[in-house]
Amino acid sequence: MPKAGDDPLRLDRQICFPLYAASNLLTRLYRPVLAELGLTYPQYLVMLVLWEAGPQSVGELGATLHLDSGTLTPLLKRMEAAGLLTRRRDPADERRVLIALTEAGQALRGPAAAVPATLARGLGLSPEALAALRDAVQDMVAVLGRQPGTQSGTQSGTTEI
C-alpha cells in the first residue's frame, strides 16, 4: 500500500476530478442566468455556435461541441419545439440534417450578450486570470481531442490520462 501522499488513487491527485467539479459548479453558476433566457447550458452552447457560424449540420455542431448525435438530436428537437431553430434535410445530401436559427433564435442574441460579463463577475477573477484559465483549458481540450476514442461519435479509447 503506497504512503498517503504517494497514492496515485487519491482524489486530490487526479486531473479528472477538479475538471469535473469545476464543470458542474460552472454549469450551476450559468443556470439562473440562462433560465432568464429560457435556455439550458447545452442549449446555450448550441446557440453560441449558430450565432457565430450560422447554419450547421448536426455533425458539424457535434464536432464543435464534442457531442455525439445521440446526445445532440434530442436537444435540437426540444430547441426546435421552442421555436429557436429549424432542422431540415440537406437537399444535396438527404443523410445530413441542417440546423439554422429562426428569427426568435436570432433575436435571443441581444439579451444573451450580457451572459459572459455576468458570469465573469460571478467568478471573481480578473480578466487576465479568466483569459489565462480559458486558454489553458482550451489547450487541454485540444490535447484530449487528439487522443484515440475522444472524437464525437467514437467509443472511448484505452489511453489512461
Secondary structure as the mmCIF struct_conf table of DSSP 4:
data_model
#
loop_
_struct_conf.conf_type_id
_struct_conf.id
_struct_conf.beg_label_comp_id
_struct_conf.beg_label_asym_id
_struct_conf.beg_label_seq_id
_struct_conf.end_label_comp_id
_struct_conf.end_label_asym_id
_struct_conf.end_label_seq_id
HELX_RH_3T_P HELX_RH_3T_P1 ALA A 4 ASP A 6
TURN_TY1_P TURN_TY1_P1 PRO A 8 LEU A 9
HELX_RH_3T_P HELX_RH_3T_P2 LEU A 11 ARG A 13
BEND BEND1 ILE A 15 ILE A 15
HELX_RH_AL_P HELX_RH_AL_P1 CYS A 16 ALA A 35
TURN_TY1_P TURN_TY1_P2 GLU A 36 GLY A 38
HELX_RH_AL_P HELX_RH_AL_P2 TYR A 41 ALA A 53
BEND BEND2 PRO A 55 PRO A 55
STRN STRN1 GLN A 56 SER A 57
HELX_RH_AL_P HELX_RH_AL_P3 VAL A 58 LEU A 65
TURN_TY1_P TURN_TY1_P3 HIS A 66 HIS A 66
HELX_RH_AL_P HELX_RH_AL_P4 SER A 69 ALA A 81
TURN_TY1_P TURN_TY1_P4 ALA A 82 GLY A 83
BEND BEND3 LEU A 84 LEU A 84
STRN STRN2 LEU A 85 ASP A 90
TURN_TY1_P TURN_TY1_P5 PRO A 91 ALA A 92
STRN STRN3 ASP A 93 LEU A 101
HELX_RH_AL_P HELX_RH_AL_P5 GLU A 103 ALA A 107
TURN_TY1_P TURN_TY1_P6 LEU A 108 LEU A 108
HELX_RH_AL_P HELX_RH_AL_P6 ARG A 109 ALA A 112
TURN_TY1_P TURN_TY1_P7 ALA A 113 ALA A 114
HELX_RH_AL_P HELX_RH_AL_P7 VAL A 115 LEU A 123
TURN_TY1_P TURN_TY1_P8 GLY A 124 GLY A 124
HELX_RH_AL_P HELX_RH_AL_P8 PRO A 127 GLY A 145
TURN_TY1_P TURN_TY1_P9 ARG A 146 ARG A 146
BEND BEND4 GLN A 147 GLN A 147
TURN_TY1_P TURN_TY1_P10 PRO A 148 GLY A 149
BEND BEND5 GLN A 151 GLN A 151
TURN_TY1_P TURN_TY1_P11 SER A 152 GLY A 153
BEND BEND6 THR A 154 THR A 154
#
